Amino acid sequence: MDTSAFTIEKIGSSYQLPKYRLTSRGLEPTGEQARIEFVRGAAKTEGILIETLLHVLISDLQHKQSEVPAEEGQRTLDHLRCALDALQARTYRRSMRGVLGTQRA
């Protein structure tokens, strides 16, 4: 099963992700889609932040790791936390330069 499959509605802001169901035969696609929309400054003023999505992923994986620990899960958590740290550092630097919330570099 290709779990990397998703549809780009609008690059950088809107995506459709396939939903799955756990059955007695394993994980199966439902045929339904979940839509994710990200904020993109002036281009897209309403949506979620990547940082928030990373927090959700970390929280979900921490819970799963508490039930079924795995080395790969721990490595994934470490990388997700590293990604979140990098984005938080970027936010801080942009804030210090007075460009946070703008499209300026």
Biopython code that builds the backbone (N, CA, C, O; Angstrom):
import numpy as np
from Bio.PDB.StructureBuilder import StructureBuilder

atoms = [
    (1, "MET", "N", (0.849, -1.184, 0.000)),
    (1, "MET", "CA", (0.000, 0.000, 0.000)),
    (1, "MET", "C", (0.888, 1.238, 0.000)),
    (1, "MET", "O", (1.819, 1.348, 0.797)),
    (2, "ASP", "N", (0.590, 2.159, -0.896)),
    (2, "ASP", "CA", (1.357, 3.392, -1.001)),
    (2, "ASP", "C", (0.780, 4.428, -0.041)),
    (2, "ASP", "O", (-0.221, 5.076, -0.351)),
    (3, "THR", "N", (1.412, 4.586, 1.130)),
    (3, "THR", "CA", (0.908, 5.551, 2.119)),
    (3, "THR", "C", (1.408, 6.962, 1.839)),
    (3, "THR", "O", (1.090, 7.889, 2.582)),
    (4, "SER", "N", (2.193, 7.135, 0.767)),
    (4, "SER", "CA", (2.671, 8.481, 0.428)),
    (4, "SER", "C", (1.749, 9.161, -0.581)),
    (4, "SER", "O", (2.005, 10.294, -0.987)),
    (5, "ALA", "N", (0.684, 8.481, -0.985)),
    (5, "ALA", "CA", (-0.220, 9.037, -1.998)),
    (5, "ALA", "C", (-1.083, 10.142, -1.404)),
    (5, "ALA", "O", (-1.682, 9.975, -0.341)),
    (6, "PHE", "N", (-1.138, 11.263, -2.098)),
    (6, "PHE", "CA", (-2.038, 12.357, -1.747)),
    (6, "PHE", "C", (-2.224, 13.201, -2.994)),
    (6, "PHE", "O", (-1.470, 13.077, -3.958)),
    (7, "THR", "N", (-3.231, 14.056, -2.968)),
    (7, "THR", "CA", (-3.525, 14.909, -4.112)),
    (7, "THR", "C", (-3.249, 16.354, -3.741)),
    (7, "THR", "O", (-3.673, 16.827, -2.687)),
    (8, "ILE", "N", (-2.545, 17.043, -4.605)),
    (8, "ILE", "CA", (-2.297, 18.472, -4.406)),
    (8, "ILE", "C", (-3.431, 19.230, -5.080)),
    (8, "ILE", "O", (-3.596, 19.161, -6.298)),
    (9, "GLU", "N", (-4.213, 19.956, -4.283)),
    (9, "GLU", "CA", (-5.249, 20.826, -4.849)),
    (9, "GLU", "C", (-4.626, 22.135, -5.300)),
    (9, "GLU", "O", (-4.852, 22.605, -6.416)),
    (10, "LYS", "N", (-3.833, 22.714, -4.400)),
    (10, "LYS", "CA", (-3.111, 23.951, -4.702)),
    (10, "LYS", "C", (-1.775, 23.855, -3.985)),
    (10, "LYS", "O", (-1.715, 23.845, -2.755)),
    (11, "ILE", "N", (-0.710, 23.787, -4.764)),
    (11, "ILE", "CA", (0.615, 23.581, -4.188)),
    (11, "ILE", "C", (0.907, 24.632, -3.112)),
    (11, "ILE", "O", (0.717, 25.831, -3.317)),
    (12, "GLY", "N", (1.371, 24.144, -1.965)),
    (12, "GLY", "CA", (1.708, 25.037, -0.867)),
    (12, "GLY", "C", (0.565, 25.402, 0.045)),
    (12, "GLY", "O", (0.777, 26.079, 1.051)),
    (13, "SER", "N", (-0.676, 24.963, -0.283)),
    (13, "SER", "CA", (-1.759, 25.347, 0.623)),
    (13, "SER", "C", (-2.861, 24.300, 0.802)),
    (13, "SER", "O", (-3.368, 24.169, 1.916)),
    (14, "SER", "N", (-3.258, 23.552, -0.222)),
    (14, "SER", "CA", (-4.395, 22.638, -0.079)),
    (14, "SER", "C", (-4.060, 21.245, -0.598)),
    (14, "SER", "O", (-3.536, 21.077, -1.699)),
    (15, "TYR", "N", (-4.378, 20.252, 0.230)),
    (15, "TYR", "CA", (-4.062, 18.863, -0.096)),
    (15, "TYR", "C", (-5.226, 17.956, 0.292)),
    (15, "TYR", "O", (-5.954, 18.239, 1.244)),
    (16, "GLN", "N", (-5.395, 16.859, -0.455)),
    (16, "GLN", "CA", (-6.354, 15.817, -0.138)),
    (16, "GLN", "C", (-5.563, 14.568, 0.237)),
    (16, "GLN", "O", (-4.699, 14.124, -0.520)),
    (17, "LEU", "N", (-5.859, 14.000, 1.409)),
    (17, "LEU", "CA", (-5.171, 12.804, 1.883)),
    (17, "LEU", "C", (-6.167, 11.656, 1.973)),
    (17, "LEU", "O", (-7.299, 11.859, 2.413)),
    (18, "PRO", "N", (-5.769, 10.455, 1.566)),
    (18, "PRO", "CA", (-6.692, 9.327, 1.649)),
    (18, "PRO", "C", (-6.928, 8.909, 3.103)),
    (18, "PRO", "O", (-6.021, 8.967, 3.933)),
    (19, "LYS", "N", (-8.153, 8.490, 3.392)),
    (19, "LYS", "CA", (-8.492, 7.948, 4.708)),
    (19, "LYS", "C", (-8.393, 6.430, 4.649)),
    (19, "LYS", "O", (-8.610, 5.822, 3.600)),
    (20, "TYR", "N", (-8.062, 5.821, 5.793)),
    (20, "TYR", "CA", (-7.916, 4.370, 5.892)),
    (20, "TYR", "C", (-8.772, 3.828, 7.020)),
    (20, "TYR", "O", (-9.144, 4.549, 7.945)),
    (21, "ARG", "N", (-9.077, 2.545, 6.923)),
    (21, "ARG", "CA", (-9.851, 1.842, 7.945)),
    (21, "ARG", "C", (-9.063, 0.591, 8.328)),
    (21, "ARG", "O", (-8.525, -0.103, 7.465)),
    (22, "LEU", "N", (-9.001, 0.312, 9.632)),
    (22, "LEU", "CA", (-8.356, -0.905, 10.112)),
    (22, "LEU", "C", (-9.412, -2.001, 10.176)),
    (22, "LEU", "O", (-10.399, -1.871, 10.900)),
    (23, "THR", "N", (-9.212, -3.075, 9.425)),
    (23, "THR", "CA", (-10.150, -4.200, 9.385)),
    (23, "THR", "C", (-9.430, -5.460, 9.835)),
    (23, "THR", "O", (-8.239, -5.422, 10.143)),
    (24, "SER", "N", (-10.140, -6.566, 9.874)),
    (24, "SER", "CA", (-9.520, -7.847, 10.232)),
    (24, "SER", "C", (-8.481, -8.265, 9.188)),
    (24, "SER", "O", (-7.610, -9.086, 9.478)),
    (25, "ARG", "N", (-8.566, -7.711, 7.989)),
    (25, "ARG", "CA", (-7.599, -8.004, 6.928)),
    (25, "ARG", "C", (-6.428, -7.016, 6.929)),
    (25, "ARG", "O", (-5.496, -7.160, 6.138)),
    (26, "GLY", "N", (-6.471, -6.025, 7.805)),
    (26, "GLY", "CA", (-5.416, -5.021, 7.863)),
    (26, "GLY", "C", (-5.936, -3.645, 7.490)),
    (26, "GLY", "O", (-7.136, -3.380, 7.556)),
    (27, "LEU", "N", (-5.033, -2.787, 7.104)),
    (27, "LEU", "CA", (-5.354, -1.408, 6.763)),
    (27, "LEU", "C", (-5.873, -1.350, 5.331)),
    (27, "LEU", "O", (-5.244, -1.879, 4.415)),
    (28, "GLU", "N", (-7.018, -0.707, 5.141)),
    (28, "GLU", "CA", (-7.619, -0.599, 3.814)),
    (28, "GLU", "C", (-8.066, 0.832, 3.557)),
    (28, "GLU", "O", (-8.562, 1.493, 4.470)),
    (29, "PRO", "N", (-7.901, 1.325, 2.328)),
    (29, "PRO", "CA", (-8.401, 2.659, 1.992)),
    (29, "PRO", "C", (-9.926, 2.678, 2.019)),
    (29, "PRO", "O", (-10.569, 1.710, 1.613)),
    (30, "THR", "N", (-10.504, 3.779, 2.495)),
    (30, "THR", "CA", (-11.966, 3.900, 2.551)),
    (30, "THR", "C", (-12.533, 4.474, 1.257)),
    (30, "THR", "O", (-13.726, 4.336, 0.986)),
    (31, "GLY", "N", (-11.689, 5.113, 0.463)),
    (31, "GLY", "CA", (-12.161, 5.811, -0.722)),
    (31, "GLY", "C", (-12.496, 7.264, -0.429)),
    (31, "GLY", "O", (-12.760, 8.041, -1.347)),
    (32, "GLU", "N", (-12.487, 7.637, 0.854)),
    (32, "GLU", "CA", (-12.760, 9.017, 1.257)),
    (32, "GLU", "C", (-11.449, 9.792, 1.363)),
    (32, "GLU", "O", (-10.368, 9.207, 1.430)),
    (33, "GLN", "N", (-11.567, 11.103, 1.377)),
    (33, "GLN", "CA", (-10.407, 11.983, 1.467)),
    (33, "GLN", "C", (-10.560, 12.941, 2.644)),
    (33, "GLN", "O", (-11.669, 13.353, 2.984)),
    (34, "ALA", "N", (-9.443, 13.285, 3.255)),
    (34, "ALA", "CA", (-9.403, 14.327, 4.283)),
    (34, "ALA", "C", (-8.660, 15.513, 3.674)),
    (34, "ALA", "O", (-7.600, 15.345, 3.070)),
    (35, "ARG", "N", (-9.212, 16.691, 3.832)),
    (35, "ARG", "CA", (-8.602, 17.892, 3.255)),
    (35, "ARG", "C", (-7.794, 18.620, 4.320)),
    (35, "ARG", "O", (-8.253, 18.811, 5.446)),
    (36, "ILE", "N", (-6.587, 19.022, 3.946)),
    (36, "ILE", "CA", (-5.740, 19.843, 4.817)),
    (36, "ILE", "C", (-5.420, 21.122, 4.067)),
    (36, "ILE", "O", (-4.997, 21.096, 2.912)),
    (37, "GLU", "N", (-5.632, 22.250, 4.750)),
    (37, "GLU", "CA", (-5.327, 23.555, 4.169)),
    (37, "GLU", "C", (-4.376, 24.293, 5.097)),
    (37, "GLU", "O", (-4.603, 24.378, 6.304)),
    (38, "PHE", "N", (-3.316, 24.822, 4.518)),
    (38, "PHE", "CA", (-2.317, 25.566, 5.271)),
    (38, "PHE", "C", (-2.442, 27.059, 5.001)),
    (38, "PHE", "O", (-2.847, 27.468, 3.913)),
    (39, "VAL", "N", (-2.092, 27.869, 5.996)),
    (39, "VAL", "CA", (-1.994, 29.320, 5.839)),
    (39, "VAL", "C", (-0.791, 29.605, 4.945)),
    (39, "VAL", "O", (0.246, 28.954, 5.068)),
    (40, "ARG", "N", (-0.932, 30.578, 4.043)),
    (40, "ARG", "CA", (0.186, 30.991, 3.179)),
    (40, "ARG", "C", (0.231, 32.495, 3.050)),
    (40, "ARG", "O", (0.225, 33.016, 1.935)),
    (41, "GLY", "N", (0.275, 33.196, 4.142)),
    (41, "GLY", "CA", (0.385, 34.650, 4.088)),
    (41, "GLY", "C", (-0.717, 35.270, 3.257)),
    (41, "GLY", "O", (-1.884, 34.906, 3.397)),
    (42, "ALA", "N", (-0.356, 36.204, 2.394)),
    (42, "ALA", "CA", (-1.343, 36.904, 1.581)),
    (42, "ALA", "C", (-2.013, 35.975, 0.564)),
    (42, "ALA", "O", (-3.136, 36.235, 0.132)),
    (43, "ALA", "N", (-1.326, 34.890, 0.180)),
    (43, "ALA", "CA", (-1.870, 33.972, -0.819)),
    (43, "ALA", "C", (-3.008, 33.115, -0.256)),
    (43, "ALA", "O", (-3.933, 32.764, -0.989)),
    (44, "LYS", "N", (-2.952, 32.779, 1.019)),
    (44, "LYS", "CA", (-3.965, 31.922, 1.657)),
    (44, "LYS", "C", (-4.025, 32.327, 3.115)),
    (44, "LYS", "O", (-3.147, 31.969, 3.900)),
    (45, "THR", "N", (-5.050, 33.067, 3.480)),
    (45, "THR", "CA", (-5.083, 33.680, 4.809)),
    (45, "THR", "C", (-5.781, 32.842, 5.869)),
    (45, "THR", "O", (-5.867, 33.261, 7.024)),
    (46, "GLU", "N", (-6.284, 31.658, 5.499)),
    (46, "GLU", "CA", (-6.962, 30.831, 6.487)),
    (46, "GLU", "C", (-6.535, 29.377, 6.318)),
    (46, "GLU", "O", (-6.520, 28.857, 5.202)),
    (47, "GLY", "N", (-6.189, 28.727, 7.417)),
    (47, "GLY", "CA", (-5.761, 27.337, 7.388)),
    (47, "GLY", "C", (-4.957, 27.019, 8.628)),
    (47, "GLY", "O", (-4.915, 27.806, 9.574)),
    (48, "ILE", "N", (-4.316, 25.857, 8.618)),
    (48, "ILE", "CA", (-3.522, 25.444, 9.776)),
    (48, "ILE", "C", (-2.050, 25.792, 9.546)),
    (48, "ILE", "O", (-1.629, 26.089, 8.429)),
    (49, "LEU", "N", (-1.293, 25.746, 10.625)),
    (49, "LEU", "CA", (0.147, 25.984, 10.560)),
    (49, "LEU", "C", (0.880, 24.642, 10.562)),
    (49, "LEU", "O", (0.433, 23.683, 11.191)),
    (50, "ILE", "N", (1.994, 24.585, 9.861)),
    (50, "ILE", "CA", (2.809, 23.371, 9.847)),
    (50, "ILE", "C", (3.215, 23.000, 11.272)),
    (50, "ILE", "O", (3.232, 21.821, 11.625)),
    (51, "GLU", "N", (3.541, 24.002, 12.092)),
    (51, "GLU", "CA", (3.947, 23.745, 13.472)),
    (51, "GLU", "C", (2.846, 23.027, 14.251)),
    (51, "GLU", "O", (3.126, 22.118, 15.032)),
    (52, "THR", "N", (1.598, 23.437, 14.040)),
    (52, "THR", "CA", (0.479, 22.795, 14.725)),
    (52, "THR", "C", (0.337, 21.346, 14.277)),
    (52, "THR", "O", (0.100, 20.457, 15.095)),
    (53, "LEU", "N", (0.483, 21.112, 12.978)),
    (53, "LEU", "CA", (0.409, 19.743, 12.462)),
    (53, "LEU", "C", (1.525, 18.887, 13.052)),
    (53, "LEU", "O", (1.292, 17.725, 13.385)),
    (54, "LEU", "N", (2.718, 19.430, 13.186)),
    (54, "LEU", "CA", (3.817, 18.685, 13.804)),
    (54, "LEU", "C", (3.494, 18.347, 15.262)),
    (54, "LEU", "O", (3.771, 17.234, 15.708)),
    (55, "HIS", "N", (2.914, 19.291, 16.009)),
    (55, "HIS", "CA", (2.505, 19.009, 17.389)),
    (55, "HIS", "C", (1.504, 17.851, 17.433)),
    (55, "HIS", "O", (1.600, 16.978, 18.295)),
    (56, "VAL", "N", (0.546, 17.843, 16.505)),
    (56, "VAL", "CA", (-0.450, 16.767, 16.438)),
    (56, "VAL", "C", (0.245, 15.436, 16.153)),
    (56, "VAL", "O", (-0.032, 14.439, 16.820)),
    (57, "LEU", "N", (1.138, 15.413, 15.176)),
    (57, "LEU", "CA", (1.843, 14.183, 14.823)),
    (57, "LEU", "C", (2.678, 13.664, 15.994)),
    (57, "LEU", "O", (2.702, 12.463, 16.260)),
    (58, "ILE", "N", (3.356, 14.569, 16.687)),
    (58, "ILE", "CA", (4.156, 14.184, 17.856)),
    (58, "ILE", "C", (3.263, 13.601, 18.937)),
    (58, "ILE", "O", (3.574, 12.548, 19.495)),
    (59, "SER", "N", (2.164, 14.265, 19.238)),
    (59, "SER", "CA", (1.242, 13.788, 20.265)),
    (59, "SER", "C", (0.687, 12.407, 19.912)),
    (59, "SER", "O", (0.649, 11.515, 20.760)),
    (60, "ASP", "N", (0.262, 12.235, 18.670)),
    (60, "ASP", "CA", (-0.308, 10.965, 18.240)),
    (60, "ASP", "C", (0.726, 9.839, 18.309)),
    (60, "ASP", "O", (0.428, 8.745, 18.789)),
    (61, "LEU", "N", (1.938, 10.112, 17.829)),
    (61, "LEU", "CA", (2.967, 9.077, 17.832)),
    (61, "LEU", "C", (3.444, 8.763, 19.249)),
    (61, "LEU", "O", (3.773, 7.613, 19.542)),
    (62, "GLN", "N", (3.487, 9.762, 20.133)),
    (62, "GLN", "CA", (3.844, 9.498, 21.534)),
    (62, "GLN", "C", (2.849, 8.522, 22.153)),
    (62, "GLN", "O", (3.237, 7.596, 22.865)),
    (63, "HIS", "N", (1.576, 8.735, 21.879)),
    (63, "HIS", "CA", (0.546, 7.838, 22.407)),
    (63, "HIS", "C", (0.748, 6.419, 21.852)),
    (63, "HIS", "O", (0.700, 5.445, 22.603)),
    (64, "LYS", "N", (0.968, 6.312, 20.563)),
    (64, "LYS", "CA", (1.172, 4.989, 19.952)),
    (64, "LYS", "C", (2.436, 4.327, 20.492)),
    (64, "LYS", "O", (2.457, 3.116, 20.715)),
    (65, "GLN", "N", (3.485, 5.115, 20.701)),
    (65, "GLN", "CA", (4.726, 4.582, 21.258)),
    (65, "GLN", "C", (4.525, 4.062, 22.681)),
    (65, "GLN", "O", (5.181, 3.105, 23.092)),
    (66, "SER", "N", (3.617, 4.692, 23.434)),
    (66, "SER", "CA", (3.356, 4.237, 24.803)),
    (66, "SER", "C", (2.640, 2.884, 24.798)),
    (66, "SER", "O", (2.758, 2.113, 25.751)),
    (67, "GLU", "N", (1.898, 2.598, 23.723)),
    (67, "GLU", "CA", (1.183, 1.325, 23.623)),
    (67, "GLU", "C", (2.010, 0.237, 22.947)),
    (67, "GLU", "O", (2.003, -0.915, 23.380)),
    (68, "VAL", "N", (2.721, 0.604, 21.890)),
    (68, "VAL", "CA", (3.522, -0.362, 21.126)),
    (68, "VAL", "C", (4.867, 0.292, 20.795)),
    (68, "VAL", "O", (5.050, 0.808, 19.692)),
    (69, "PRO", "N", (5.809, 0.274, 21.748)),
    (69, "PRO", "CA", (7.095, 0.926, 21.519)),
    (69, "PRO", "C", (7.863, 0.269, 20.370)),
    (69, "PRO", "O", (7.839, -0.949, 20.192)),
    (70, "ALA", "N", (8.542, 1.119, 19.600)),
    (70, "ALA", "CA", (9.377, 0.627, 18.507)),
    (70, "ALA", "C", (10.516, 1.616, 18.278)),
    (70, "ALA", "O", (10.343, 2.826, 18.428)),
    (71, "GLU", "N", (11.676, 1.087, 17.914)),
    (71, "GLU", "CA", (12.833, 1.937, 17.652)),
    (71, "GLU", "C", (12.530, 2.930, 16.528)),
    (71, "GLU", "O", (12.919, 4.095, 16.602)),
    (72, "GLU", "N", (11.836, 2.462, 15.489)),
    (72, "GLU", "CA", (11.504, 3.337, 14.365)),
    (72, "GLU", "C", (10.571, 4.462, 14.798)),
    (72, "GLU", "O", (10.705, 5.596, 14.337)),
    (73, "GLY", "N", (9.637, 4.153, 15.673)),
    (73, "GLY", "CA", (8.735, 5.176, 16.192)),
    (73, "GLY", "C", (9.494, 6.235, 16.976)),
    (73, "GLY", "O", (9.215, 7.427, 16.849)),
    (74, "GLN", "N", (10.462, 5.797, 17.793)),
    (74, "GLN", "CA", (11.256, 6.751, 18.570)),
    (74, "GLN", "C", (12.098, 7.619, 17.657)),
    (74, "GLN", "O", (12.213, 8.825, 17.877)),
    (75, "ARG", "N", (12.694, 7.011, 16.624)),
    (75, "ARG", "CA", (13.474, 7.794, 15.660)),
    (75, "ARG", "C", (12.601, 8.811, 14.949)),
    (75, "ARG", "O", (13.011, 9.950, 14.726)),
    (76, "THR", "N", (11.398, 8.393, 14.595)),
    (76, "THR", "CA", (10.464, 9.306, 13.941)),
    (76, "THR", "C", (10.114, 10.462, 14.860)),
    (76, "THR", "O", (10.086, 11.612, 14.422)),
    (77, "LEU", "N", (9.844, 10.172, 16.139)),
    (77, "LEU", "CA", (9.560, 11.244, 17.109)),
    (77, "LEU", "C", (10.730, 12.219, 17.194)),
    (77, "LEU", "O", (10.531, 13.433, 17.219)),
    (78, "ASP", "N", (11.946, 11.687, 17.239)),
    (78, "ASP", "CA", (13.128, 12.552, 17.316)),
    (78, "ASP", "C", (13.199, 13.489, 16.110)),
    (78, "ASP", "O", (13.502, 14.673, 16.256)),
    (79, "HIS", "N", (12.922, 12.963, 14.934)),
    (79, "HIS", "CA", (12.983, 13.786, 13.718)),
    (79, "HIS", "C", (11.842, 14.808, 13.675)),
    (79, "HIS", "O", (12.044, 15.945, 13.249)),
    (80, "LEU", "N", (10.655, 14.407, 14.111)),
    (80, "LEU", "CA", (9.540, 15.357, 14.155)),
    (80, "LEU", "C", (9.849, 16.501, 15.114)),
    (80, "LEU", "O", (9.572, 17.661, 14.810)),
    (81, "ARG", "N", (10.421, 16.176, 16.268)),
    (81, "ARG", "CA", (10.795, 17.222, 17.239)),
    (81, "ARG", "C", (11.872, 18.135, 16.667)),
    (81, "ARG", "O", (11.844, 19.346, 16.889)),
    (82, "CYS", "N", (12.807, 17.569, 15.942)),
    (82, "CYS", "CA", (13.864, 18.364, 15.304)),
    (82, "CYS", "C", (13.250, 19.319, 14.277)),
    (82, "CYS", "O", (13.636, 20.486, 14.201)),
    (83, "ALA", "N", (12.301, 18.824, 13.494)),
    (83, "ALA", "CA", (11.624, 19.667, 12.504)),
    (83, "ALA", "C", (10.871, 20.801, 13.196)),
    (83, "ALA", "O", (10.916, 21.944, 12.743)),
    (84, "LEU", "N", (10.179, 20.487, 14.292)),
    (84, "LEU", "CA", (9.444, 21.509, 15.039)),
    (84, "LEU", "C", (10.407, 22.546, 15.617)),
    (84, "LEU", "O", (10.136, 23.745, 15.556)),
    (85, "ASP", "N", (11.523, 22.093, 16.175)),
    (85, "ASP", "CA", (12.527, 23.021, 16.713)),
    (85, "ASP", "C", (13.029, 23.967, 15.628)),
    (85, "ASP", "O", (13.185, 25.163, 15.873)),
    (86, "ALA", "N", (13.283, 23.439, 14.434)),
    (86, "ALA", "CA", (13.786, 24.269, 13.329)),
    (86, "ALA", "C", (12.757, 25.330, 12.944)),
    (86, "ALA", "O", (13.117, 26.488, 12.732)),
    (87, "LEU", "N", (11.496, 24.954, 12.854)),
    (87, "LEU", "CA", (10.460, 25.926, 12.500)),
    (87, "LEU", "C", (10.250, 26.961, 13.604)),
    (87, "LEU", "O", (9.996, 28.131, 13.318)),
    (88, "GLN", "N", (10.356, 26.533, 14.866)),
    (88, "GLN", "CA", (10.229, 27.492, 15.964)),
    (88, "GLN", "C", (11.401, 28.473, 15.967)),
    (88, "GLN", "O", (11.222, 29.651, 16.278)),
    (89, "ALA", "N", (12.592, 27.997, 15.624)),
    (89, "ALA", "CA", (13.753, 28.896, 15.524)),
    (89, "ALA", "C", (13.541, 29.893, 14.384)),
    (89, "ALA", "O", (13.877, 31.070, 14.516)),
    (90, "ARG", "N", (12.986, 29.423, 13.268)),
    (90, "ARG", "CA", (12.692, 30.305, 12.138)),
    (90, "ARG", "C", (11.685, 31.381, 12.552)),
    (90, "ARG", "O", (11.850, 32.556, 12.223)),
    (91, "THR", "N", (10.643, 30.969, 13.274)),
    (91, "THR", "CA", (9.628, 31.922, 13.744)),
    (91, "THR", "C", (10.270, 32.979, 14.639)),
    (91, "THR", "O", (9.979, 34.168, 14.505)),
    (92, "TYR", "N", (11.133, 32.552, 15.542)),
    (92, "TYR", "CA", (11.807, 33.491, 16.450)),
    (92, "TYR", "C", (12.661, 34.480, 15.653)),
    (92, "TYR", "O", (12.607, 35.686, 15.892)),
    (93, "ARG", "N", (13.449, 33.962, 14.703)),
    (93, "ARG", "CA", (14.306, 34.856, 13.909)),
    (93, "ARG", "C", (13.478, 35.832, 13.082)),
    (93, "ARG", "O", (13.843, 37.002, 12.971)),
    (94, "ARG", "N", (12.389, 35.382, 12.508)),
    (94, "ARG", "CA", (11.520, 36.274, 11.731)),
    (94, "ARG", "C", (10.897, 37.334, 12.635)),
    (94, "ARG", "O", (10.749, 38.490, 12.237)),
    (95, "SER", "N", (10.535, 36.937, 13.846)),
    (95, "SER", "CA", (9.973, 37.880, 14.815)),
    (95, "SER", "C", (11.010, 38.961, 15.170)),
    (95, "SER", "O", (10.686, 40.147, 15.238)),
    (96, "MET", "N", (12.240, 38.536, 15.391)),
    (96, "MET", "CA", (13.309, 39.477, 15.742)),
    (96, "MET", "C", (13.593, 40.455, 14.598)),
    (96, "MET", "O", (13.987, 41.595, 14.847)),
    (97, "ARG", "N", (13.398, 40.022, 13.351)),
    (97, "ARG", "CA", (13.623, 40.903, 12.192)),
    (97, "ARG", "C", (12.395, 41.725, 11.837)),
    (97, "ARG", "O", (12.458, 42.582, 10.955)),
    (98, "GLY", "N", (11.272, 41.474, 12.517)),
    (98, "GLY", "CA", (10.050, 42.227, 12.261)),
    (98, "GLY", "C", (9.324, 41.818, 10.996)),
    (98, "GLY", "O", (8.553, 42.606, 10.449)),
    (99, "VAL", "N", (9.555, 40.585, 10.510)),
    (99, "VAL", "CA", (8.899, 40.138, 9.282)),
    (99, "VAL", "C", (7.949, 38.959, 9.516)),
    (99, "VAL", "O", (7.413, 38.391, 8.565)),
    (100, "LEU", "N", (7.746, 38.601, 10.772)),
    (100, "LEU", "CA", (6.835, 37.493, 11.090)),
    (100, "LEU", "C", (5.424, 37.853, 10.629)),
    (100, "LEU", "O", (4.943, 38.956, 10.890)),
    (101, "GLY", "N", (4.768, 36.927, 9.949)),
    (101, "GLY", "CA", (3.407, 37.158, 9.474)),
    (101, "GLY", "C", (3.345, 37.893, 8.154)),
    (101, "GLY", "O", (2.265, 38.285, 7.712)),
    (102, "THR", "N", (4.497, 38.085, 7.514)),
    (102, "THR", "CA", (4.530, 38.742, 6.202)),
    (102, "THR", "C", (5.107, 37.772, 5.173)),
    (102, "THR", "O", (5.557, 36.678, 5.514)),
    (103, "GLN", "N", (5.085, 38.190, 3.920)),
    (103, "GLN", "CA", (5.668, 37.389, 2.844)),
    (103, "GLN", "C", (7.129, 37.795, 2.582)),
    (103, "GLN", "O", (7.753, 37.293, 1.647)),
    (104, "ARG", "N", (7.661, 38.689, 3.395)),
    (104, "ARG", "CA", (9.052, 39.130, 3.209)),
    (104, "ARG", "C", (10.015, 38.092, 3.769)),
    (104, "ARG", "O", (9.720, 37.418, 4.756)),
    (105, "ALA", "N", (11.165, 37.977, 3.124)),
    (105, "ALA", "CA", (12.172, 36.989, 3.538)),
    (105, "ALA", "C", (12.908, 37.409, 4.737)),
    (105, "ALA", "O", (13.787, 36.686, 5.207)),
]
sb = StructureBuilder()
sb.init_structure("model")
sb.init_model(0)
sb.init_chain("A")
sb.init_seg("    ")
for serial, (resi, resn, name, xyz) in enumerate(atoms, 1):
    if name == "N":
        sb.init_residue(resn, " ", resi, " ")
    sb.init_atom(name, np.array(xyz, "f"), 0.0, 1.0, " ", f" {name:<3s}", serial, name[0])
structure = sb.get_structure()
